[in-house]
Amino acid sequence: MISVAKVQRRNAWRYYVRGVTFGDGRRPAGQSLKDAQEVAGLPPGRWLGRGLDALGLIEGAEVSERQMELLFGQGRHPDADRIERHLLDDGTDPATARLATVLGQPIEEIEARKQTPLLALDFTFRPQASLIVLWALGDAKTRRVIERAHERAVAKALRWLEDEVAETRWSSGRGRAKTPALVAAAFRHFDNRDGFPLLHDHCLVLNRVQRRGDDGEPVWGALDTRRLYQHVVAVGTLYTLAMTTEVCEALGLATVPREVTPGLRPVMEVAGVDSKLIDWSSTRRQRIEDVLEGLTYKYAQTHGRLPGERARHGLGWQAAQDTRPEKKTPRPLEQLLAWWRASALLKFGKQMVDGLLQGCRTAGAAIRAQVNPLVDTALAAVDVTAVVFTVRGTFARRHVLAEARRHLLETLRGQEFPRGLDDYIANHALSHYSRQLTVFQPGRRTPAPDQLTYTADFARPDRWWIAGADGKPPRAATRYERARVASLAVRNAIRAARTAPAAAPTDHRTEAPHGVDRFGRDAALTPAQRAAAVHAHQQAAMPEEYLEGRTTDPATWMRAPANLERLAAITHAAGARRRAIEGRELPAPAAGPVDSRRQEHEQHPQPGPGRGIQP
């Protein structure tokens, strides 16, 4: 998982120098960063990226406080003090000597235009909650495996950003060039602000990169940060896929889907980690959910309707900010591990804590015996494109690539796959099942490459209402749930394409579930049968529990009178207050709001799952 934040001039970069570099804690005033890290038992930051060569830095070297201040606070060379001193000794005037240490456009010039300089982007990488629990409560070997996989996944994500995404722009975007060399400073954190386990890295990617100028000399410029933001989901899925696969292969584990938020994509967690342990480590989630429920109720009262997906994301961010605790004093990892183990033993007992890894291996072995490391790329391309099209309508390669990586994690359940398979599935999906919405015409601007859509002409699943559970209000089906319905329709169409089974083989040998035609064998599966067999095996790793109890069960739709009455009452009350504020007299309704909405609902029934889809 990944999140991105801006590191800007003035107060923002001071927050990182004083807090993020110190384990997200409060560093004592007057104490140097290195001394504070040593006293607190925190690891120092380290340099990453291919762009370090241009600065004379070594990858993996320690990040000093002065380097942070110069690079991320002033936009200057991390060794600017030495460079400026040498220039002054040679007789250079102070202003010219300082300007020689500036990387790209000086910050003062940007601020003179009343703009806020963007110095870096903070990419925060963290594993799933189940992996964090295993890391916190496992033995030393388990922690080393998880930490090594985490470091390799972060490095792989940064390399992908350098190779495929990073670009520099100048002349207001009229000039662009690839920049396969980023500069980043990574800082390791072990816990959250409540002191519970949360292994994560803050990677500060410098908003300065080198390119070749018109005279062939290297020139420092700014990154195209908009392009980086566009690829956040793709790089996040790459990190999750790489880390989860390495840990599962090294420890013999497997993954299962866990729904965190109803209607949104489930998180692939390690099988065997009890949900109670995940809730124990995720201390802030319950507080956020409590605050979010109140914010949702206020939103419904104010707007007269339930919040949509975009509004729910905004309310979730507001709830997270409202429940964010104050900074704490960081502690060494040894103390944290002892405290975490004592807390878990007190709450769950010795049997659950000490048998955690073995239970995960047992559950993983059962899943691995059922799901072989096999992916049908043709079917994967169809499924990936159908999901992306239903969720987005129009899409780009980055959306398809991110969904292909999710597809591999969901179907393989943490098992290893050939290198580059995610790119192959994405390329196959784009070449066979996508088309450009706009056609290039001579004399006109080239169409944007992200204006793609699905080649198949079928109706996207309509929205339906889902009844709320545990007293919560009803909600509209999310785009992801509608995408799963579209994928289910594709699966059913493939199953229906199966031909009659061939005659039994004369040598009475059992046909392999994914067998291919062999000379002299009478019972050879047709291409449609082979595709259906692979697809059925692949879907064993994708249980329909994603939809169970929600979209496939009519009892959960908003057809019950109680649900209609509840939503109608909220809408009617909100409308009455709005009219009263506007000074209008609220007329008495001719028929009850419940009866009118129910009558309208009966005349226009909600579509069932997959209704209207004709793949």
C-alpha positions in Angstrom: 0.0 0.0 0.0 1.2 3.5 -0.7 0.2 7.1 0.1 1.7 10.4 -1.3 2.1 13.8 0.4 3.8 17.0 -0.7 6.9 18.4 0.9 6.8 22.1 0.4 8.7 25.2 1.4 8.5 26.8 4.9 6.8 24.6 7.5 6.3 21.4 5.6 9.9 20.5 5.1 10.6 21.4 8.8 8.0 18.8 9.8 10.0 16.2 7.9 13.4 17.2 9.2 12.2 17.4 12.8 9.6 14.7 12.9 9.6 12.2 10.1 13.4 11.7 10.3 12.9 11.0 14.1 10.4 8.2 13.9 7.4 10.6 13.6 8.2 11.9 17.1 9.2 15.1 18.7 13.0 15.6 18.6 14.3 17.4 21.7 15.3 21.0 21.0 19.0 21.6 20.4 19.8 17.9 19.9 21.3 16.8 16.6 19.4 14.4 14.4 22.1 11.7 14.6 22.4 11.9 18.4 18.6 11.8 18.8 18.3 8.8 16.5 21.0 6.9 18.4 19.4 7.7 21.8 16.0 6.6 20.6 17.4 3.5 18.8 16.1 4.6 15.4 17.8 3.6 12.1 19.2 6.6 10.2 17.8 7.5 6.8 19.4 6.2 3.6 19.8 7.5 0.1 18.1 5.7 -2.8 17.9 6.3 -6.6 20.0 6.4 -9.7 20.2 10.2 -9.5 22.6 10.1 -6.6 25.6 9.8 -9.0 25.0 13.4 -10.2 25.2 14.6 -6.6 28.2 12.6 -5.6 26.2 10.4 -3.1 26.3 6.7 -2.7 23.1 4.6 -2.6 22.5 3.2 0.9 24.6 5.9 2.6 23.3 7.7 5.7 21.3 10.9 5.3 22.5 13.7 7.6 20.5 16.6 9.0 22.4 19.2 7.1 21.9 17.3 3.8 18.1 17.2 4.5 18.1 20.9 5.2 20.0 21.9 2.1 18.3 19.5 -0.4 14.7 19.4 0.8 14.6 22.8 2.5 16.5 25.0 0.2 16.7 23.2 -3.1 20.5 23.2 -3.1 23.2 20.6 -3.5 23.5 18.4 -0.3 27.2 19.3 -0.2 26.6 23.0 -0.9 28.6 24.2 2.1 31.8 22.7 0.8 31.2 23.8 -2.8 30.3 27.3 -1.7 33.4 27.5 0.5 35.7 26.5 -2.3 34.1 29.1 -4.7 34.6 31.8 -2.1 38.2 30.9 -1.6 38.7 31.2 -5.4 37.4 34.8 -5.3 33.8 34.2 -6.4 31.3 36.7 -4.9 28.9 35.3 -2.3 25.7 35.6 -4.5 27.3 33.8 -7.4 28.8 31.1 -5.1 25.4 30.4 -3.6 23.7 30.3 -7.0 26.2 27.7 -8.1 24.9 25.3 -5.5 21.2 25.7 -6.4 19.6 22.8 -8.3 17.3 24.2 -11.0 15.3 27.3 -10.5 16.1 29.1 -7.2 13.3 28.9 -4.6 13.4 32.7 -4.2 12.4 33.2 -7.8 9.4 30.9 -7.4 8.3 32.6 -4.2 8.6 36.0 -5.9 5.9 34.9 -8.3 3.6 34.2 -5.3 3.9 30.4 -5.8 4.7 27.7 -3.2 7.8 25.7 -4.2 7.3 21.9 -4.3 10.5 20.4 -3.0 9.7 16.7 -2.9 7.0 14.0 -2.8 6.7 11.7 0.2 5.9 8.2 -1.0 5.0 6.1 2.1 5.1 2.3 1.6 3.5 -0.1 4.1 2.5 -3.8 3.9 -0.9 -5.2 4.6 -2.1 -5.5 8.2 -1.6 -9.3 8.4 2.1 -9.0 7.3 2.6 -6.3 9.9 1.2 -8.6 12.6 3.5 -11.4 11.5 6.4 -9.0 11.6 5.6 -7.7 15.0 4.8 -11.1 16.7 7.0 -13.4 14.7 10.5 -14.6 15.5 13.7 -12.9 14.3 13.9 -15.0 11.1 10.3 -14.0 10.1 11.1 -10.4 10.7 14.2 -10.5 8.6 12.2 -12.1 5.7 9.5 -9.5 5.9 11.9 -6.5 6.2 14.0 -7.8 3.3 10.9 -8.3 1.1 9.8 -4.8 2.1 13.1 -3.2 1.1 13.3 -5.0 -2.2 9.7 -4.1 -3.0 10.4 -0.4 -2.3 13.5 -0.5 -4.5 11.6 -2.3 -7.3 8.8 0.4 -7.1 11.4 3.2 -7.3 13.1 1.5 -10.3 9.8 1.2 -12.1 9.1 4.9 -11.5 12.5 5.7 -12.9 12.2 3.4 -15.9 8.6 3.9 -16.9 7.1 7.0 -15.3 9.6 9.8 -14.4 9.7 12.8 -16.7 10.9 16.3 -16.5 9.1 19.3 -17.9 10.2 22.8 -18.7 8.8 25.9 -20.7 5.4 25.4 -19.0 5.2 21.8 -20.1 6.1 22.4 -23.7 9.3 20.6 -23.3 9.5 17.1 -21.9 12.1 14.4 -21.5 12.5 11.0 -19.8 14.5 11.1 -16.6 15.5 7.6 -15.4 17.3 8.8 -12.4 15.6 9.9 -9.2 17.0 11.1 -5.9 15.2 9.8 -2.7 15.8 9.7 1.0 14.1 6.8 2.9 13.3 6.7 6.6 12.1 3.6 8.4 9.3 3.7 11.0 8.2 0.8 13.2 5.0 1.9 14.8 2.1 4.3 14.5 1.3 7.3 16.8 -0.4 4.9 19.3 2.7 2.8 19.6 1.2 -0.2 17.9 3.1 -2.0 15.0 3.2 -0.3 11.7 6.2 -1.1 9.6 6.5 1.6 6.8 9.1 3.7 4.9 8.9 7.3 4.1 10.6 7.9 0.7 11.1 11.5 0.0 11.5 11.8 -3.8 13.3 15.0 -4.7 11.5 17.3 -7.2 14.7 17.9 -9.1 16.1 15.7 -11.9 18.8 16.1 -14.5 18.4 16.3 -18.3 20.5 17.2 -21.2 20.3 20.9 -22.2 20.4 22.3 -25.7 24.2 22.5 -25.5 24.5 18.9 -24.3 25.4 19.9 -20.7 23.4 18.5 -17.8 20.7 20.8 -16.5 18.6 20.5 -13.3 14.9 20.8 -13.7 11.6 19.9 -12.0 9.8 16.6 -12.2 6.4 16.2 -13.9 4.7 15.5 -10.5 1.3 15.3 -12.1 2.5 12.2 -14.0 3.8 10.7 -10.8 0.4 11.2 -9.1 -1.3 9.5 -12.0 0.8 6.4 -11.5 0.4 6.2 -7.7 -2.0 3.3 -7.9 0.1 1.3 -10.4 3.2 1.7 -8.3 1.3 0.8 -5.2 0.0 -2.4 -6.7 3.5 -3.3 -7.8 4.9 -2.9 -4.3 2.1 -4.9 -2.8 2.4 -7.7 -5.4 6.2 -7.9 -5.1 6.4 -7.9 -1.3 3.5 -10.3 -0.8 4.8 -12.8 -3.3 8.3 -12.8 -1.8 7.1 -13.3 1.7 4.6 -16.0 0.8 7.2 -17.9 -1.2 9.9 -17.6 1.5 7.6 -18.7 4.4 5.2 -21.0 2.6 2.1 -18.7 3.0 -0.9 -17.8 0.9 -3.4 -14.9 0.8 -7.1 -14.6 1.2 -9.4 -11.6 0.5 -10.5 -9.5 3.5 -13.2 -6.9 3.1 -12.2 -3.8 5.0 -14.8 -1.3 3.8 -18.1 -2.7 2.4 -18.4 -2.3 -1.3 -14.7 -1.5 -1.9 -12.0 -3.8 -3.2 -10.9 -6.4 -0.5 -7.4 -6.5 0.8 -5.4 -9.7 0.1 -4.2 -10.7 3.6 -2.1 -13.6 4.7 -4.3 -16.6 5.4 -4.3 -17.8 9.0 -3.9 -14.3 10.7 -7.0 -13.9 12.8 -9.1 -10.8 12.3 -8.8 -10.1 16.0 -5.0 -9.7 15.6 -5.5 -7.3 12.7 -8.0 -5.2 14.7 -5.5 -5.2 17.6 -2.8 -3.7 15.4 -5.1 -1.3 13.7 -6.0 0.8 16.7 -7.1 3.9 14.8 -9.6 2.2 12.5 -12.4 1.9 15.0 -12.0 5.5 16.1 -12.1 6.6 12.4 -15.2 4.5 11.7 -17.0 6.0 14.7 -16.3 9.5 13.6 -17.1 8.7 10.0 -20.5 7.4 10.9 -21.3 10.8 12.4 -19.9 12.7 9.4 -22.0 10.5 7.1 -25.2 11.3 9.1 -24.5 15.0 9.0 -23.8 14.8 5.2 -27.2 13.1 4.7 -29.0 15.7 6.7 -27.3 18.6 4.9 -27.6 17.3 1.3 -30.7 15.1 1.6 -28.9 12.1 0.2 -26.3 9.6 1.0 -22.7 10.4 0.1 -21.3 9.0 -3.2 -17.9 7.3 -3.6 -16.0 10.6 -4.0 -17.7 12.1 -1.0 -17.1 9.0 1.1 -13.4 9.3 0.4 -13.4 13.0 1.5 -15.3 12.1 4.6 -12.9 9.3 5.4 -9.9 11.7 5.1 -11.6 14.2 7.4 -12.3 11.4 9.9 -8.7 10.3 9.8 -7.5 13.9 10.4 -9.9 14.4 13.3 -8.8 11.3 15.1 -5.0 11.7 14.5 -3.2 11.6 17.9 -0.3 13.7 19.0 3.3 12.8 18.3 4.9 10.5 20.8 8.4 9.8 22.0 9.9 7.0 19.8 11.3 3.9 21.4 13.8 1.3 20.2 12.5 -1.7 18.2 13.6 -4.1 21.0 11.3 -2.4 23.5 8.5 -2.2 21.0 8.7 -5.9 20.2 8.6 -6.8 23.9 5.6 -4.5 24.6 3.7 -5.8 21.5 4.2 -9.4 22.5 3.1 -8.8 26.1 0.0 -6.9 24.9 -0.9 -9.7 22.5 -0.3 -12.5 25.1 -2.4 -10.6 27.6 -5.3 -10.2 25.1 -5.2 -13.4 23.0 -3.1 -16.0 25.0 0.1 -17.8 24.4 -1.4 -20.4 22.1 -2.6 -17.9 19.4 0.6 -15.8 19.6 3.2 -18.6 19.5 1.2 -20.7 17.0 0.7 -17.7 14.6 3.3 -18.6 12.0 2.5 -22.3 12.0 -1.2 -21.6 11.6 -0.5 -19.4 8.7 1.7 -22.1 7.1 -1.1 -24.7 7.5 -3.7 -22.4 6.0 -1.3 -21.5 3.2 -0.5 -25.1 2.4 -4.2 -25.9 2.0 -4.7 -23.0 -0.4 -1.5 -23.8 -2.4 -2.7 -27.4 -2.8 -5.9 -26.0 -4.3 -4.5 -23.2 -6.5 -1.7 -24.1 -8.8 0.6 -21.3 -10.0 -1.2 -21.1 -13.4 -2.7 -18.0 -15.1 -4.5 -18.0 -18.4 -3.3 -14.7 -19.9 -6.1 -14.5 -22.5 -8.8 -14.9 -19.9 -7.0 -12.6 -17.5 -6.9 -9.9 -20.2 -10.6 -10.2 -20.8 -11.4 -10.0 -17.1 -9.0 -7.1 -16.4 -10.4 -5.0 -19.2 -14.0 -5.7 -18.2 -13.3 -4.6 -14.6 -11.4 -1.5 -15.6 -14.0 -0.4 -18.2 -16.9 -0.9 -15.7 -15.1 1.1 -13.0 -13.8 3.9 -15.2 -15.4 4.0 -18.6 -12.3 5.5 -20.2 -8.9 4.3 -19.1 -5.2 4.4 -19.8 -2.5 1.8 -19.7 -1.7 2.5 -16.0 -5.2 1.6 -15.0 -5.0 -1.7 -16.9 -1.5 -2.5 -15.5 -2.7 -1.8 -11.9 -5.7 -4.1 -12.4 -3.5 -6.8 -14.0 -1.3 -6.8 -10.8 -4.3 -7.1 -8.6 -5.5 -9.9 -10.8 -2.3 -11.8 -10.3 -2.4 -11.3 -6.5 -6.0 -12.4 -6.3 -5.6 -15.5 -8.5 -2.2 -16.8 -7.5 -2.7 -16.2 -3.8 0.9 -15.1 -3.2 2.6 -17.7 -5.5 5.4 -16.7 -7.7 4.9 -15.9 -11.4 7.1 -15.3 -14.4 8.8 -11.9 -14.6 6.9 -9.4 -16.7 3.6 -11.3 -16.6 1.7 -8.2 -15.4 3.0 -6.2 -18.4 2.2 -9.0 -20.8 -1.4 -9.2 -19.5 -1.8 -5.4 -19.8 -0.4 -5.3 -23.3 -2.6 -8.1 -24.4 -5.7 -6.4 -22.9 -4.8 -3.1 -24.6 -4.1 -4.6 -28.0 -7.2 -6.8 -28.1 -9.9 -5.2 -26.0 -9.4 -1.5 -26.1 -9.9 1.2 -28.7 -9.1 4.9 -28.9 -12.1 7.2 -28.4 -10.7 10.0 -30.6 -9.2 9.4 -34.0 -6.1 11.3 -35.1 -6.6 13.8 -37.9 -4.0 15.7 -39.8 -3.5 19.2 -38.6 -5.1 18.6 -35.2 -3.6 17.8 -31.8 -2.7 14.2 -31.2 -5.3 12.5 -29.0 -4.4 11.8 -25.4 -3.3 8.3 -24.8 -5.5 7.8 -21.8 -8.7 8.1 -23.8 -9.3 4.4 -24.2 -12.4 2.3 -23.8 -13.6 -1.3 -24.1 -14.1 -2.8 -27.6 -17.1 -4.9 -26.6 -20.5 -3.1 -26.8 -22.4 -4.2 -23.7 -24.4 -2.2 -21.1 -22.5 -1.4 -18.0 -24.3 -2.7 -14.8 -26.7 -0.1 -13.5 -26.5 1.1 -9.9 -28.6 -0.6 -7.2 -29.2 0.0 -3.5 -27.8 -2.2 -0.8 -29.4 -2.4 2.6 -27.3 -1.2 5.5 -26.1 -3.7 8.2 -26.0 -3.1 12.0 -28.3 -0.1 11.8 -26.3 1.7 9.2 -28.1 3.5 6.4 -28.5 1.9 2.9 -25.9 2.7 0.3 -25.6 2.6 -3.5 -23.5 -0.2 -5.0 -20.0 0.9 -5.7 -18.3 0.9 -9.0 -16.1 -2.0 -7.9 -19.2 -4.1 -7.0 -20.6 -3.4 -10.4 -17.3 -4.3 -12.0 -17.4 -7.7 -10.2 -20.8 -8.3 -11.6 -19.5 -7.5 -15.1 -16.6 -9.9 -14.5 -19.1 -12.5 -13.3 -21.1 -12.1 -16.5 -17.9 -12.7 -18.6 -17.2 -15.8 -16.5 -20.7 -17.2 -17.1 -20.4 -16.6 -20.8 -17.1 -18.5 -20.9 -18.7 -21.4 -19.0 -21.6 -21.4 -21.4 -19.2 -21.7 -24.3 -18.0 -25.1 -23.2 -18.8 -27.9 -25.7 -19.9 -31.4 -24.8 -17.2 -33.5 -23.2 -15.2 -35.7 -25.5 -15.3 -39.5 -25.3 -13.3 -41.3 -22.6 -9.7 -42.1 -23.6 -9.0 -45.7 -24.6 -6.0 -46.0 -22.4 -8.1 -45.0 -19.3 -5.6 -42.4 -18.3 -6.9 -39.4 -16.4 -7.0 -36.3 -18.4 -5.0 -33.5 -16.8 -7.2 -30.5 -15.9 -5.0 -28.3 -18.1 -3.8 -30.9 -20.5 -3.0 -30.0 -24.1 -3.6 -32.0 -27.3 -1.2 -35.0 -27.6 -0.7 -37.3 -30.5 -2.6 -40.5 -30.2 -4.8 -39.4 -27.4 -8.5 -39.7 -28.2 -9.9 -37.4 -25.5 -8.3 -34.0 -26.2 -10.1 -30.9 -24.9 -11.1 -28.3 -27.4 -9.8 -24.8 -27.1 -13.1 -23.7 -25.5 -12.9 -26.6 -23.0 -9.3 -25.9 -22.2 -10.1 -22.2 -21.6 -13.1 -23.1 -19.4 -11.0 -25.6 -17.4 -8.3 -23.1 -16.8 -10.8 -20.4 -16.0 -12.6 -22.6 -13.5 -9.3 -23.4 -11.8 -8.3 -19.8 -11.8 -11.7 -18.8 -10.3 -11.1 -21.2 -7.4 -8.7 -18.6 -6.2 -11.3 -15.8 -6.7 -14.3 -17.0 -4.7 -17.6 -15.2 -5.2 -17.5 -14.1 -1.6 -16.7 -10.7 -3.1 -20.4 -10.6 -4.0 -21.9 -13.0 -1.5 -24.5 -11.4 0.7 -24.5 -8.1 -1.1 -25.0 -8.0 -4.9 -26.2 -11.6 -5.6 -28.7 -11.7 -2.7 -31.9 -9.8 -3.5 -32.7 -9.6 0.2 -29.8 -7.2 0.6 -31.1 -4.8 -2.0 -33.0 -1.7 -1.1 -36.4 -3.3 -1.8 -37.4 -3.8 1.8 -40.0 -1.2 2.9 -38.0 -0.4 6.0 -35.0 0.7 3.9 -37.2 2.7 1.6 -38.9 4.4 4.5 -35.6 5.3 6.1 -34.1 6.9 3.1 -37.4 8.6 2.2 -37.6 10.1 5.7 -34.0 11.4 5.5 -34.7 12.9 2.1 -38.0 14.4 3.1 -36.7 16.0 6.3 -33.7 17.4 4.5 -35.9 18.9 1.8 -38.2 20.4 4.4 -35.4 22.1 6.2 -34.0 23.4 3.0 -37.3 24.9 2.0 -37.8 26.4 5.4 -34.4 28.2 5.1 -35.3 29.5 1.7 -38.5 31.0 3.2 -40.9 28.8 1.3 -43.9 27.1 2.8 -43.6 23.3 2.8 -46.8 21.9 1.2 -48.3 18.8 2.6 -47.7 15.8 0.3 -50.6 14.3 -1.4 -49.3 10.9 -0.7 -46.8 9.7 1.9 -43.2 9.9 0.7 -42.8 6.2 1.5 -45.8 5.2 -0.6 -44.8 7.4 -3.6 -41.2 6.2 -3.6 -42.4 2.6 -3.2 -44.8 3.0 -6.1 -42.0 4.5 -8.3 -39.7 1.7 -7.3 -42.3 -0.9 -8.3 -42.8 0.7 -11.7 -39.0 0.9 -12.2 -37.6 -2.1 -10.4 -33.8 -2.1 -9.7 -31.8 -4.2 -12.1 -30.5 -7.5 -10.8 -26.8 -8.6 -10.9 -25.6 -8.7 -14.4 -28.9 -7.6 -15.9 -28.5 -5.9 -19.2 -25.0 -7.2 -19.7 -24.6 -8.9 -23.1 -20.9 -9.8 -23.4 
